[in-house]
Amino acid sequence: MKHDPIATGKRKSVNMSLDTGIVAAAREAGLNLSQISEQAIRHATKVEQERRWKEDNREAIDGWNRWYDENGDPLAHLRPL
């Protein structure tokens, strides 16, 4: 199993408001709402963290991209043809 850097392994009860039709359909299908919600929140959190990291590091990333464009791949000689 992969390590999840944001998971603590502990559980906290929370109140959520969900559309009643969605809840009924999920229950009828035998789906675990807590598990699905947790997975969706984990995914949304990861996407937002990555977006913020890219935004916070945009200047450095742009600088490295410019250097690469101007100088080429410094490891090109090690790559097979």
mmCIF file of the N, C-alpha and C atoms, coordinates in Angstrom:
data_MODEL
# 
_entry.id   MODEL 
# 
loop_
_atom_site.group_PDB 
_atom_site.id 
_atom_site.type_symbol 
_atom_site.label_atom_id 
_atom_site.label_alt_id 
_atom_site.label_comp_id 
_atom_site.label_asym_id 
_atom_site.label_entity_id 
_atom_site.label_seq_id 
_atom_site.pdbx_PDB_ins_code 
_atom_site.Cartn_x 
_atom_site.Cartn_y 
_atom_site.Cartn_z 
_atom_site.occupancy 
_atom_site.B_iso_or_equiv 
_atom_site.pdbx_formal_charge 
_atom_site.auth_seq_id 
_atom_site.auth_comp_id 
_atom_site.auth_asym_id 
_atom_site.auth_atom_id 
_atom_site.pdbx_PDB_model_num 
ATOM 1   N N  . MET A 1 1  ? 0.832   -1.189 0.000   1.00 0.00 ? 1  MET A N  1 
ATOM 2   C CA . MET A 1 1  ? 0.000   0.000  0.000   1.00 0.00 ? 1  MET A CA 1 
ATOM 3   C C  . MET A 1 1  ? 0.875   1.250  0.000   1.00 0.00 ? 1  MET A C  1 
ATOM 4   N N  . LYS A 1 2  ? 0.487   2.237  -0.803  1.00 0.00 ? 2  LYS A N  1 
ATOM 5   C CA . LYS A 1 2  ? 1.235   3.479  -0.906  1.00 0.00 ? 2  LYS A CA 1 
ATOM 6   C C  . LYS A 1 2  ? 1.048   4.338  0.340   1.00 0.00 ? 2  LYS A C  1 
ATOM 7   N N  . HIS A 1 3  ? 2.090   5.065  0.700   1.00 0.00 ? 3  HIS A N  1 
ATOM 8   C CA . HIS A 1 3  ? 2.020   5.991  1.829   1.00 0.00 ? 3  HIS A CA 1 
ATOM 9   C C  . HIS A 1 3  ? 1.204   7.218  1.431   1.00 0.00 ? 3  HIS A C  1 
ATOM 10  N N  . ASP A 1 4  ? 0.266   7.594  2.261   1.00 0.00 ? 4  ASP A N  1 
ATOM 11  C CA . ASP A 1 4  ? -0.549  8.779  2.024   1.00 0.00 ? 4  ASP A CA 1 
ATOM 12  C C  . ASP A 1 4  ? -0.073  9.863  2.980   1.00 0.00 ? 4  ASP A C  1 
ATOM 13  N N  . PRO A 1 5  ? 0.602   10.898 2.462   1.00 0.00 ? 5  PRO A N  1 
ATOM 14  C CA . PRO A 1 5  ? 1.203   11.898 3.349   1.00 0.00 ? 5  PRO A CA 1 
ATOM 15  C C  . PRO A 1 5  ? 0.202   12.744 4.133   1.00 0.00 ? 5  PRO A C  1 
ATOM 16  N N  . ILE A 1 6  ? -1.061  12.775 3.715   1.00 0.00 ? 6  ILE A N  1 
ATOM 17  C CA . ILE A 1 6  ? -2.023  13.586 4.461   1.00 0.00 ? 6  ILE A CA 1 
ATOM 18  C C  . ILE A 1 6  ? -2.902  12.769 5.398   1.00 0.00 ? 6  ILE A C  1 
ATOM 19  N N  . ALA A 1 7  ? -2.859  11.464 5.304   1.00 0.00 ? 7  ALA A N  1 
ATOM 20  C CA . ALA A 1 7  ? -3.696  10.613 6.151   1.00 0.00 ? 7  ALA A CA 1 
ATOM 21  C C  . ALA A 1 7  ? -3.024  10.381 7.499   1.00 0.00 ? 7  ALA A C  1 
ATOM 22  N N  . THR A 1 8  ? -3.813  10.396 8.559   1.00 0.00 ? 8  THR A N  1 
ATOM 23  C CA . THR A 1 8  ? -3.280  10.141 9.898   1.00 0.00 ? 8  THR A CA 1 
ATOM 24  C C  . THR A 1 8  ? -3.641  8.748  10.389  1.00 0.00 ? 8  THR A C  1 
ATOM 25  N N  . GLY A 1 9  ? -4.630  8.129  9.761   1.00 0.00 ? 9  GLY A N  1 
ATOM 26  C CA . GLY A 1 9  ? -5.105  6.842  10.220  1.00 0.00 ? 9  GLY A CA 1 
ATOM 27  C C  . GLY A 1 9  ? -6.172  6.967  11.293  1.00 0.00 ? 9  GLY A C  1 
ATOM 28  N N  . LYS A 1 10 ? -6.364  8.180  11.807  1.00 0.00 ? 10 LYS A N  1 
ATOM 29  C CA . LYS A 1 10 ? -7.393  8.427  12.814  1.00 0.00 ? 10 LYS A CA 1 
ATOM 30  C C  . LYS A 1 10 ? -8.672  8.829  12.109  1.00 0.00 ? 10 LYS A C  1 
ATOM 31  N N  . ARG A 1 11 ? -9.789  8.654  12.760  1.00 0.00 ? 11 ARG A N  1 
ATOM 32  C CA . ARG A 1 11 ? -11.090 9.005  12.193  1.00 0.00 ? 11 ARG A CA 1 
ATOM 33  C C  . ARG A 1 11 ? -11.724 10.114 13.004  1.00 0.00 ? 11 ARG A C  1 
ATOM 34  N N  . LYS A 1 12 ? -12.442 11.007 12.309  1.00 0.00 ? 12 LYS A N  1 
ATOM 35  C CA . LYS A 1 12 ? -13.182 12.094 12.944  1.00 0.00 ? 12 LYS A CA 1 
ATOM 36  C C  . LYS A 1 12 ? -14.569 12.120 12.343  1.00 0.00 ? 12 LYS A C  1 
ATOM 37  N N  . SER A 1 13 ? -15.554 12.141 13.184  1.00 0.00 ? 13 SER A N  1 
ATOM 38  C CA . SER A 1 13 ? -16.936 12.230 12.740  1.00 0.00 ? 13 SER A CA 1 
ATOM 39  C C  . SER A 1 13 ? -17.214 13.655 12.277  1.00 0.00 ? 13 SER A C  1 
ATOM 40  N N  . VAL A 1 14 ? -17.810 13.801 11.108  1.00 0.00 ? 14 VAL A N  1 
ATOM 41  C CA . VAL A 1 14 ? -18.166 15.127 10.586  1.00 0.00 ? 14 VAL A CA 1 
ATOM 42  C C  . VAL A 1 14 ? -19.589 15.071 10.042  1.00 0.00 ? 14 VAL A C  1 
ATOM 43  N N  . ASN A 1 15 ? -20.223 16.211 10.009  1.00 0.00 ? 15 ASN A N  1 
ATOM 44  C CA . ASN A 1 15 ? -21.557 16.314 9.424   1.00 0.00 ? 15 ASN A CA 1 
ATOM 45  C C  . ASN A 1 15 ? -21.432 16.842 8.013   1.00 0.00 ? 15 ASN A C  1 
ATOM 46  N N  . MET A 1 16 ? -22.113 16.199 7.083   1.00 0.00 ? 16 MET A N  1 
ATOM 47  C CA . MET A 1 16 ? -22.125 16.637 5.692   1.00 0.00 ? 16 MET A CA 1 
ATOM 48  C C  . MET A 1 16 ? -23.567 16.663 5.214   1.00 0.00 ? 16 MET A C  1 
ATOM 49  N N  . SER A 1 17 ? -23.862 17.585 4.331   1.00 0.00 ? 17 SER A N  1 
ATOM 50  C CA . SER A 1 17 ? -25.175 17.622 3.704   1.00 0.00 ? 17 SER A CA 1 
ATOM 51  C C  . SER A 1 17 ? -25.015 17.156 2.273   1.00 0.00 ? 17 SER A C  1 
ATOM 52  N N  . LEU A 1 18 ? -25.727 16.100 1.921   1.00 0.00 ? 18 LEU A N  1 
ATOM 53  C CA . LEU A 1 18 ? -25.671 15.542 0.581   1.00 0.00 ? 18 LEU A CA 1 
ATOM 54  C C  . LEU A 1 18 ? -27.079 15.457 0.018   1.00 0.00 ? 18 LEU A C  1 
ATOM 55  N N  . ASP A 1 19 ? -27.181 15.541 -1.285  1.00 0.00 ? 19 ASP A N  1 
ATOM 56  C CA . ASP A 1 19 ? -28.463 15.409 -1.961  1.00 0.00 ? 19 ASP A CA 1 
ATOM 57  C C  . ASP A 1 19 ? -29.076 14.057 -1.607  1.00 0.00 ? 19 ASP A C  1 
ATOM 58  N N  . THR A 1 20 ? -30.344 14.068 -1.228  1.00 0.00 ? 20 THR A N  1 
ATOM 59  C CA . THR A 1 20 ? -30.995 12.833 -0.782  1.00 0.00 ? 20 THR A CA 1 
ATOM 60  C C  . THR A 1 20 ? -31.077 11.780 -1.878  1.00 0.00 ? 20 THR A C  1 
ATOM 61  N N  . GLY A 1 21 ? -31.218 12.211 -3.121  1.00 0.00 ? 21 GLY A N  1 
ATOM 62  C CA . GLY A 1 21 ? -31.256 11.255 -4.225  1.00 0.00 ? 21 GLY A CA 1 
ATOM 63  C C  . GLY A 1 21 ? -29.925 10.552 -4.400  1.00 0.00 ? 21 GLY A C  1 
ATOM 64  N N  . ILE A 1 22 ? -28.843 11.296 -4.238  1.00 0.00 ? 22 ILE A N  1 
ATOM 65  C CA . ILE A 1 22 ? -27.504 10.710 -4.346  1.00 0.00 ? 22 ILE A CA 1 
ATOM 66  C C  . ILE A 1 22 ? -27.287 9.704  -3.221  1.00 0.00 ? 22 ILE A C  1 
ATOM 67  N N  . VAL A 1 23 ? -27.695 10.082 -2.011  1.00 0.00 ? 23 VAL A N  1 
ATOM 68  C CA . VAL A 1 23 ? -27.529 9.190  -0.863  1.00 0.00 ? 23 VAL A CA 1 
ATOM 69  C C  . VAL A 1 23 ? -28.327 7.903  -1.072  1.00 0.00 ? 23 VAL A C  1 
ATOM 70  N N  . ALA A 1 24 ? -29.566 8.042  -1.525  1.00 0.00 ? 24 ALA A N  1 
ATOM 71  C CA . ALA A 1 24 ? -30.407 6.859  -1.738  1.00 0.00 ? 24 ALA A CA 1 
ATOM 72  C C  . ALA A 1 24 ? -29.821 5.947  -2.811  1.00 0.00 ? 24 ALA A C  1 
ATOM 73  N N  . ALA A 1 25 ? -29.366 6.538  -3.906  1.00 0.00 ? 25 ALA A N  1 
ATOM 74  C CA . ALA A 1 25 ? -28.793 5.738  -4.996  1.00 0.00 ? 25 ALA A CA 1 
ATOM 75  C C  . ALA A 1 25 ? -27.513 5.046  -4.540  1.00 0.00 ? 25 ALA A C  1 
ATOM 76  N N  . ALA A 1 26 ? -26.686 5.743  -3.777  1.00 0.00 ? 26 ALA A N  1 
ATOM 77  C CA . ALA A 1 26 ? -25.434 5.153  -3.289  1.00 0.00 ? 26 ALA A CA 1 
ATOM 78  C C  . ALA A 1 26 ? -25.717 4.001  -2.339  1.00 0.00 ? 26 ALA A C  1 
ATOM 79  N N  . ARG A 1 27 ? -26.680 4.187  -1.456  1.00 0.00 ? 27 ARG A N  1 
ATOM 80  C CA . ARG A 1 27 ? -27.030 3.112  -0.515  1.00 0.00 ? 27 ARG A CA 1 
ATOM 81  C C  . ARG A 1 27 ? -27.597 1.910  -1.257  1.00 0.00 ? 27 ARG A C  1 
ATOM 82  N N  . GLU A 1 28 ? -28.450 2.177  -2.238  1.00 0.00 ? 28 GLU A N  1 
ATOM 83  C CA . GLU A 1 28 ? -29.034 1.091  -3.029  1.00 0.00 ? 28 GLU A CA 1 
ATOM 84  C C  . GLU A 1 28 ? -27.945 0.308  -3.761  1.00 0.00 ? 28 GLU A C  1 
ATOM 85  N N  . ALA A 1 29 ? -26.916 1.012  -4.190  1.00 0.00 ? 29 ALA A N  1 
ATOM 86  C CA . ALA A 1 29 ? -25.810 0.367  -4.894  1.00 0.00 ? 29 ALA A CA 1 
ATOM 87  C C  . ALA A 1 29 ? -24.818 -0.282 -3.931  1.00 0.00 ? 29 ALA A C  1 
ATOM 88  N N  . GLY A 1 30 ? -25.026 -0.076 -2.632  1.00 0.00 ? 30 GLY A N  1 
ATOM 89  C CA . GLY A 1 30 ? -24.132 -0.677 -1.641  1.00 0.00 ? 30 GLY A CA 1 
ATOM 90  C C  . GLY A 1 30 ? -22.810 0.048  -1.500  1.00 0.00 ? 30 GLY A C  1 
ATOM 91  N N  . LEU A 1 31 ? -22.796 1.326  -1.832  1.00 0.00 ? 31 LEU A N  1 
ATOM 92  C CA . LEU A 1 31 ? -21.556 2.097  -1.774  1.00 0.00 ? 31 LEU A CA 1 
ATOM 93  C C  . LEU A 1 31 ? -21.323 2.657  -0.372  1.00 0.00 ? 31 LEU A C  1 
ATOM 94  N N  . ASN A 1 32 ? -20.058 2.796  -0.021  1.00 0.00 ? 32 ASN A N  1 
ATOM 95  C CA . ASN A 1 32 ? -19.656 3.348  1.266   1.00 0.00 ? 32 ASN A CA 1 
ATOM 96  C C  . ASN A 1 32 ? -19.432 4.847  1.088   1.00 0.00 ? 32 ASN A C  1 
ATOM 97  N N  . LEU A 1 33 ? -20.397 5.654  1.559   1.00 0.00 ? 33 LEU A N  1 
ATOM 98  C CA . LEU A 1 33 ? -20.315 7.103  1.371   1.00 0.00 ? 33 LEU A CA 1 
ATOM 99  C C  . LEU A 1 33 ? -19.094 7.712  2.054   1.00 0.00 ? 33 LEU A C  1 
ATOM 100 N N  . SER A 1 34 ? -18.744 7.231  3.219   1.00 0.00 ? 34 SER A N  1 
ATOM 101 C CA . SER A 1 34 ? -17.582 7.768  3.930   1.00 0.00 ? 34 SER A CA 1 
ATOM 102 C C  . SER A 1 34 ? -16.303 7.529  3.133   1.00 0.00 ? 34 SER A C  1 
ATOM 103 N N  . GLN A 1 35 ? -16.157 6.316  2.631   1.00 0.00 ? 35 GLN A N  1 
ATOM 104 C CA . GLN A 1 35 ? -14.954 5.968  1.873   1.00 0.00 ? 35 GLN A CA 1 
ATOM 105 C C  . GLN A 1 35 ? -14.864 6.768  0.575   1.00 0.00 ? 35 GLN A C  1 
ATOM 106 N N  . ILE A 1 36 ? -15.975 6.868  -0.123  1.00 0.00 ? 36 ILE A N  1 
ATOM 107 C CA . ILE A 1 36 ? -15.988 7.618  -1.385  1.00 0.00 ? 36 ILE A CA 1 
ATOM 108 C C  . ILE A 1 36 ? -15.714 9.097  -1.131  1.00 0.00 ? 36 ILE A C  1 
ATOM 109 N N  . SER A 1 37 ? -16.330 9.653  -0.087  1.00 0.00 ? 37 SER A N  1 
ATOM 110 C CA . SER A 1 37 ? -16.113 11.065 0.244   1.00 0.00 ? 37 SER A CA 1 
ATOM 111 C C  . SER A 1 37 ? -14.649 11.312 0.591   1.00 0.00 ? 37 SER A C  1 
ATOM 112 N N  . GLU A 1 38 ? -14.072 10.422 1.387   1.00 0.00 ? 38 GLU A N  1 
ATOM 113 C CA . GLU A 1 38 ? -12.677 10.571 1.781   1.00 0.00 ? 38 GLU A CA 1 
ATOM 114 C C  . GLU A 1 38 ? -11.754 10.528 0.558   1.00 0.00 ? 38 GLU A C  1 
ATOM 115 N N  . GLN A 1 39 ? -12.012 9.597  -0.353  1.00 0.00 ? 39 GLN A N  1 
ATOM 116 C CA . GLN A 1 39 ? -11.193 9.507  -1.565  1.00 0.00 ? 39 GLN A CA 1 
ATOM 117 C C  . GLN A 1 39 ? -11.314 10.776 -2.405  1.00 0.00 ? 39 GLN A C  1 
ATOM 118 N N  . ALA A 1 40 ? -12.531 11.298 -2.538  1.00 0.00 ? 40 ALA A N  1 
ATOM 119 C CA . ALA A 1 40 ? -12.749 12.508 -3.339  1.00 0.00 ? 40 ALA A CA 1 
ATOM 120 C C  . ALA A 1 40 ? -12.077 13.712 -2.695  1.00 0.00 ? 40 ALA A C  1 
ATOM 121 N N  . ILE A 1 41 ? -12.162 13.823 -1.381  1.00 0.00 ? 41 ILE A N  1 
ATOM 122 C CA . ILE A 1 41 ? -11.521 14.941 -0.676  1.00 0.00 ? 41 ILE A CA 1 
ATOM 123 C C  . ILE A 1 41 ? -10.004 14.812 -0.763  1.00 0.00 ? 41 ILE A C  1 
ATOM 124 N N  . ARG A 1 42 ? -9.486  13.589 -0.633  1.00 0.00 ? 42 ARG A N  1 
ATOM 125 C CA . ARG A 1 42 ? -8.043  13.361 -0.767  1.00 0.00 ? 42 ARG A CA 1 
ATOM 126 C C  . ARG A 1 42 ? -7.560  13.802 -2.152  1.00 0.00 ? 42 ARG A C  1 
ATOM 127 N N  . HIS A 1 43 ? -8.300  13.405 -3.187  1.00 0.00 ? 43 HIS A N  1 
ATOM 128 C CA . HIS A 1 43 ? -7.922  13.768 -4.554  1.00 0.00 ? 43 HIS A CA 1 
ATOM 129 C C  . HIS A 1 43 ? -7.974  15.285 -4.749  1.00 0.00 ? 43 HIS A C  1 
ATOM 130 N N  . ALA A 1 44 ? -9.053  15.922 -4.309  1.00 0.00 ? 44 ALA A N  1 
ATOM 131 C CA . ALA A 1 44 ? -9.197  17.373 -4.466  1.00 0.00 ? 44 ALA A CA 1 
ATOM 132 C C  . ALA A 1 44 ? -8.092  18.108 -3.705  1.00 0.00 ? 44 ALA A C  1 
ATOM 133 N N  . THR A 1 45 ? -7.726  17.599 -2.532  1.00 0.00 ? 45 THR A N  1 
ATOM 134 C CA . THR A 1 45 ? -6.658  18.206 -1.749  1.00 0.00 ? 45 THR A CA 1 
ATOM 135 C C  . THR A 1 45 ? -5.328  18.102 -2.474  1.00 0.00 ? 45 THR A C  1 
ATOM 136 N N  . LYS A 1 46 ? -5.043  16.934 -3.025  1.00 0.00 ? 46 LYS A N  1 
ATOM 137 C CA . LYS A 1 46 ? -3.784  16.734 -3.754  1.00 0.00 ? 46 LYS A CA 1 
ATOM 138 C C  . LYS A 1 46 ? -3.705  17.659 -4.969  1.00 0.00 ? 46 LYS A C  1 
ATOM 139 N N  . VAL A 1 47 ? -4.793  17.761 -5.712  1.00 0.00 ? 47 VAL A N  1 
ATOM 140 C CA . VAL A 1 47 ? -4.830  18.633 -6.889  1.00 0.00 ? 47 VAL A CA 1 
ATOM 141 C C  . VAL A 1 47 ? -4.562  20.078 -6.478  1.00 0.00 ? 47 VAL A C  1 
ATOM 142 N N  . GLU A 1 48 ? -5.206  20.528 -5.400  1.00 0.00 ? 48 GLU A N  1 
ATOM 143 C CA . GLU A 1 48 ? -5.023  21.910 -4.945  1.00 0.00 ? 48 GLU A CA 1 
ATOM 144 C C  . GLU A 1 48 ? -3.610  22.142 -4.421  1.00 0.00 ? 48 GLU A C  1 
ATOM 145 N N  . GLN A 1 49 ? -3.045  21.179 -3.689  1.00 0.00 ? 49 GLN A N  1 
ATOM 146 C CA . GLN A 1 49 ? -1.664  21.318 -3.206  1.00 0.00 ? 49 GLN A CA 1 
ATOM 147 C C  . GLN A 1 49 ? -0.685  21.423 -4.372  1.00 0.00 ? 49 GLN A C  1 
ATOM 148 N N  . GLU A 1 50 ? -0.888  20.603 -5.404  1.00 0.00 ? 50 GLU A N  1 
ATOM 149 C CA . GLU A 1 50 ? -0.009  20.662 -6.578  1.00 0.00 ? 50 GLU A CA 1 
ATOM 150 C C  . GLU A 1 50 ? -0.152  21.994 -7.302  1.00 0.00 ? 50 GLU A C  1 
ATOM 151 N N  . ARG A 1 51 ? -1.389  22.488 -7.428  1.00 0.00 ? 51 ARG A N  1 
ATOM 152 C CA . ARG A 1 51 ? -1.614  23.782 -8.077  1.00 0.00 ? 51 ARG A CA 1 
ATOM 153 C C  . ARG A 1 51 ? -0.897  24.891 -7.330  1.00 0.00 ? 51 ARG A C  1 
ATOM 154 N N  . ARG A 1 52 ? -1.013  24.889 -6.005  1.00 0.00 ? 52 ARG A N  1 
ATOM 155 C CA . ARG A 1 52 ? -0.356  25.919 -5.195  1.00 0.00 ? 52 ARG A CA 1 
ATOM 156 C C  . ARG A 1 52 ? 1.158   25.813 -5.277  1.00 0.00 ? 52 ARG A C  1 
ATOM 157 N N  . TRP A 1 53 ? 1.697   24.566 -5.287  1.00 0.00 ? 53 TRP A N  1 
ATOM 158 C CA . TRP A 1 53 ? 3.139   24.390 -5.376  1.00 0.00 ? 53 TRP A CA 1 
ATOM 159 C C  . TRP A 1 53 ? 3.658   24.971 -6.690  1.00 0.00 ? 53 TRP A C  1 
ATOM 160 N N  . LYS A 1 54 ? 2.942   24.658 -7.776  1.00 0.00 ? 54 LYS A N  1 
ATOM 161 C CA . LYS A 1 54 ? 3.351   25.187 -9.082  1.00 0.00 ? 54 LYS A CA 1 
ATOM 162 C C  . LYS A 1 54 ? 3.281   26.699 -9.103  1.00 0.00 ? 54 LYS A C  1 
ATOM 163 N N  . GLU A 1 55 ? 2.248   27.264 -8.507  1.00 0.00 ? 55 GLU A N  1 
ATOM 164 C CA . GLU A 1 55 ? 2.102   28.720 -8.446  1.00 0.00 ? 55 GLU A CA 1 
ATOM 165 C C  . GLU A 1 55 ? 3.227   29.327 -7.607  1.00 0.00 ? 55 GLU A C  1 
ATOM 166 N N  . ASP A 1 56 ? 3.499   28.752 -6.446  1.00 0.00 ? 56 ASP A N  1 
ATOM 167 C CA . ASP A 1 56 ? 4.549   29.260 -5.564  1.00 0.00 ? 56 ASP A CA 1 
ATOM 168 C C  . ASP A 1 56 ? 5.937   29.142 -6.187  1.00 0.00 ? 56 ASP A C  1 
ATOM 169 N N  . ASN A 1 57 ? 6.137   28.159 -7.050  1.00 0.00 ? 57 ASN A N  1 
ATOM 170 C CA . ASN A 1 57 ? 7.462   27.903 -7.634  1.00 0.00 ? 57 ASN A CA 1 
ATOM 171 C C  . ASN A 1 57 ? 7.550   28.265 -9.111  1.00 0.00 ? 57 ASN A C  1 
ATOM 172 N N  . ARG A 1 58 ? 6.553   28.984 -9.612  1.00 0.00 ? 58 ARG A N  1 
ATOM 173 C CA . ARG A 1 58 ? 6.494   29.328 -11.029 1.00 0.00 ? 58 ARG A CA 1 
ATOM 174 C C  . ARG A 1 58 ? 7.763   30.044 -11.515 1.00 0.00 ? 58 ARG A C  1 
ATOM 175 N N  . GLU A 1 59 ? 8.270   30.977 -10.728 1.00 0.00 ? 59 GLU A N  1 
ATOM 176 C CA . GLU A 1 59 ? 9.460   31.730 -11.134 1.00 0.00 ? 59 GLU A CA 1 
ATOM 177 C C  . GLU A 1 59 ? 10.666  30.809 -11.317 1.00 0.00 ? 59 GLU A C  1 
ATOM 178 N N  . ALA A 1 60 ? 10.877  29.907 -10.373 1.00 0.00 ? 60 ALA A N  1 
ATOM 179 C CA . ALA A 1 60 ? 12.011  28.978 -10.470 1.00 0.00 ? 60 ALA A CA 1 
ATOM 180 C C  . ALA A 1 60 ? 11.823  28.014 -11.636 1.00 0.00 ? 60 ALA A C  1 
ATOM 181 N N  . ILE A 1 61 ? 10.604  27.509 -11.820 1.00 0.00 ? 61 ILE A N  1 
ATOM 182 C CA . ILE A 1 61 ? 10.327  26.585 -12.924 1.00 0.00 ? 61 ILE A CA 1 
ATOM 183 C C  . ILE A 1 61 ? 10.573  27.276 -14.265 1.00 0.00 ? 61 ILE A C  1 
ATOM 184 N N  . ASP A 1 62 ? 10.079  28.511 -14.398 1.00 0.00 ? 62 ASP A N  1 
ATOM 185 C CA . ASP A 1 62 ? 10.303  29.266 -15.633 1.00 0.00 ? 62 ASP A CA 1 
ATOM 186 C C  . ASP A 1 62 ? 11.787  29.500 -15.879 1.00 0.00 ? 62 ASP A C  1 
ATOM 187 N N  . GLY A 1 63 ? 12.537  29.774 -14.805 1.00 0.00 ? 63 GLY A N  1 
ATOM 188 C CA . GLY A 1 63 ? 13.979  29.974 -14.934 1.00 0.00 ? 63 GLY A CA 1 
ATOM 189 C C  . GLY A 1 63 ? 14.689  28.720 -15.427 1.00 0.00 ? 63 GLY A C  1 
ATOM 190 N N  . TRP A 1 64 ? 14.329  27.572 -14.870 1.00 0.00 ? 64 TRP A N  1 
ATOM 191 C CA . TRP A 1 64 ? 14.943  26.318 -15.318 1.00 0.00 ? 64 TRP A CA 1 
ATOM 192 C C  . TRP A 1 64 ? 14.551  25.996 -16.761 1.00 0.00 ? 64 TRP A C  1 
ATOM 193 N N  . ASN A 1 65 ? 13.306  26.270 -17.109 1.00 0.00 ? 65 ASN A N  1 
ATOM 194 C CA . ASN A 1 65 ? 12.872  26.036 -18.491 1.00 0.00 ? 65 ASN A CA 1 
ATOM 195 C C  . ASN A 1 65 ? 13.626  26.922 -19.468 1.00 0.00 ? 65 ASN A C  1 
ATOM 196 N N  . ARG A 1 66 ? 13.863  28.192 -19.099 1.00 0.00 ? 66 ARG A N  1 
ATOM 197 C CA . ARG A 1 66 ? 14.649  29.095 -19.966 1.00 0.00 ? 66 ARG A CA 1 
ATOM 198 C C  . ARG A 1 66 ? 16.075  28.582 -20.114 1.00 0.00 ? 66 ARG A C  1 
ATOM 199 N N  . TRP A 1 67 ? 16.677  28.158 -18.985 1.00 0.00 ? 67 TRP A N  1 
ATOM 200 C CA . TRP A 1 67 ? 18.039  27.644 -19.036 1.00 0.00 ? 67 TRP A CA 1 
ATOM 201 C C  . TRP A 1 67 ? 18.111  26.443 -19.968 1.00 0.00 ? 67 TRP A C  1 
ATOM 202 N N  . TYR A 1 68 ? 17.146  25.543 -19.845 1.00 0.00 ? 68 TYR A N  1 
ATOM 203 C CA . TYR A 1 68 ? 17.113  24.339 -20.667 1.00 0.00 ? 68 TYR A CA 1 
ATOM 204 C C  . TYR A 1 68 ? 16.963  24.705 -22.137 1.00 0.00 ? 68 TYR A C  1 
ATOM 205 N N  . ASP A 1 69 ? 16.093  25.660 -22.454 1.00 0.00 ? 69 ASP A N  1 
ATOM 206 C CA . ASP A 1 69 ? 15.904  26.103 -23.835 1.00 0.00 ? 69 ASP A CA 1 
ATOM 207 C C  . ASP A 1 69 ? 17.183  26.704 -24.406 1.00 0.00 ? 69 ASP A C  1 
ATOM 208 N N  . GLU A 1 70 ? 17.904  27.430 -23.578 1.00 0.00 ? 70 GLU A N  1 
ATOM 209 C CA . GLU A 1 70 ? 19.135  28.094 -24.040 1.00 0.00 ? 70 GLU A CA 1 
ATOM 210 C C  . GLU A 1 70 ? 20.319  27.132 -24.109 1.00 0.00 ? 70 GLU A C  1 
ATOM 211 N N  . ASN A 1 71 ? 20.395  26.170 -23.225 1.00 0.00 ? 71 ASN A N  1 
ATOM 212 C CA . ASN A 1 71 ? 21.576  25.313 -23.104 1.00 0.00 ? 71 ASN A CA 1 
ATOM 213 C C  . ASN A 1 71 ? 21.374  23.875 -23.543 1.00 0.00 ? 71 ASN A C  1 
ATOM 214 N N  . GLY A 1 72 ? 20.148  23.463 -23.709 1.00 0.00 ? 72 GLY A N  1 
ATOM 215 C CA . GLY A 1 72 ? 19.872  22.086 -24.094 1.00 0.00 ? 72 GLY A CA 1 
ATOM 216 C C  . GLY A 1 72 ? 19.950  21.134 -22.928 1.00 0.00 ? 72 GLY A C  1 
ATOM 217 N N  . ASP A 1 73 ? 19.816  19.862 -23.228 1.00 0.00 ? 73 ASP A N  1 
ATOM 218 C CA . ASP A 1 73 ? 19.809  18.812 -22.211 1.00 0.00 ? 73 ASP A CA 1 
ATOM 219 C C  . ASP A 1 73 ? 21.244  18.476 -21.832 1.00 0.00 ? 73 ASP A C  1 
ATOM 220 N N  . PRO A 1 74 ? 21.639  18.752 -20.585 1.00 0.00 ? 74 PRO A N  1 
ATOM 221 C CA . PRO A 1 74 ? 23.018  18.473 -20.188 1.00 0.00 ? 74 PRO A CA 1 
ATOM 222 C C  . PRO A 1 74 ? 23.336  16.978 -20.101 1.00 0.00 ? 74 PRO A C  1 
ATOM 223 N N  . LEU A 1 75 ? 22.318  16.143 -20.124 1.00 0.00 ? 75 LEU A N  1 
ATOM 224 C CA . LEU A 1 75 ? 22.537  14.699 -20.050 1.00 0.00 ? 75 LEU A CA 1 
ATOM 225 C C  . LEU A 1 75 ? 22.279  14.002 -21.389 1.00 0.00 ? 75 LEU A C  1 
ATOM 226 N N  . ALA A 1 76 ? 22.133  14.768 -22.438 1.00 0.00 ? 76 ALA A N  1 
ATOM 227 C CA . ALA A 1 76 ? 21.821  14.198 -23.749 1.00 0.00 ? 76 ALA A CA 1 
ATOM 228 C C  . ALA A 1 76 ? 22.853  13.167 -24.173 1.00 0.00 ? 76 ALA A C  1 
ATOM 229 N N  . HIS A 1 77 ? 24.107  13.396 -23.843 1.00 0.00 ? 77 HIS A N  1 
ATOM 230 C CA . HIS A 1 77 ? 25.171  12.477 -24.253 1.00 0.00 ? 77 HIS A CA 1 
ATOM 231 C C  . HIS A 1 77 ? 25.055  11.103 -23.567 1.00 0.00 ? 77 HIS A C  1 
ATOM 232 N N  . LEU A 1 78 ? 24.266  11.015 -22.516 1.00 0.00 ? 78 LEU A N  1 
ATOM 233 C CA . LEU A 1 78 ? 24.099  9.748  -21.795 1.00 0.00 ? 78 LEU A CA 1 
ATOM 234 C C  . LEU A 1 78 ? 22.891  8.941  -22.286 1.00 0.00 ? 78 LEU A C  1 
ATOM 235 N N  . ARG A 1 79 ? 22.063  9.557  -23.098 1.00 0.00 ? 79 ARG A N  1 
ATOM 236 C CA . ARG A 1 79 ? 20.832  8.898  -23.566 1.00 0.00 ? 79 ARG A CA 1 
ATOM 237 C C  . ARG A 1 79 ? 21.138  8.060  -24.816 1.00 0.00 ? 79 ARG A C  1 
ATOM 238 N N  . PRO A 1 80 ? 20.563  6.858  -24.872 1.00 0.00 ? 80 PRO A N  1 
ATOM 239 C CA . PRO A 1 80 ? 20.775  6.030  -26.062 1.00 0.00 ? 80 PRO A CA 1 
ATOM 240 C C  . PRO A 1 80 ? 20.077  6.648  -27.274 1.00 0.00 ? 80 PRO A C  1 
ATOM 241 N N  . LEU A 1 81 ? 20.630  6.379  -28.436 1.00 0.00 ? 81 LEU A N  1 
ATOM 242 C CA . LEU A 1 81 ? 20.037  6.933  -29.662 1.00 0.00 ? 81 LEU A CA 1 
ATOM 243 C C  . LEU A 1 81 ? 18.810  6.219  -30.073 1.00 0.00 ? 81 LEU A C  1 
# 
